[in-house]
């Protein structure tokens, strides 16, 4: 016979997993970024753009920061 805390643990685990699934969906969005060198438009993860991580243009190989103007 299962104890009451086993059910509580199962419910808590399900809630935590649903929160993590929601965070994954939020973080997996992508944005369009234009290469300042050649003008090629590509989809990049929003997390990289938000953190201002160096990107590489797949067309010309130019390294650039998303927030460079």
ChimeraX attribute file (.defattr): number of C-alpha atoms within 10 A of each C-alpha:
attribute: neighborCount
match mode: 1-to-1
recipient: residues
	/A:1	3
	/A:2	6
	/A:3	7
	/A:4	8
	/A:5	9
	/A:6	10
	/A:7	11
	/A:8	10
	/A:9	11
	/A:10	10
	/A:11	11
	/A:12	11
	/A:13	12
	/A:14	10
	/A:15	12
	/A:16	10
	/A:17	11
	/A:18	11
	/A:19	11
	/A:20	11
	/A:21	12
	/A:22	10
	/A:23	11
	/A:24	11
	/A:25	9
	/A:26	12
	/A:27	13
	/A:28	11
	/A:29	12
	/A:30	15
	/A:31	14
	/A:32	12
	/A:33	19
	/A:34	15
	/A:35	23
	/A:36	16
	/A:37	12
	/A:38	12
	/A:39	12
	/A:40	13
	/A:41	15
	/A:42	14
	/A:43	11
	/A:44	17
	/A:45	14
	/A:46	17
	/A:47	15
	/A:48	16
	/A:49	18
	/A:50	10
	/A:51	11
	/A:52	14
	/A:53	13
	/A:54	12
	/A:55	17
	/A:56	14
	/A:57	19
	/A:58	12
	/A:59	12
	/A:60	12
	/A:61	12
	/A:62	13
	/A:63	14
	/A:64	17
	/A:65	16
	/A:66	20
	/A:67	12
	/A:68	8
	/A:69	6
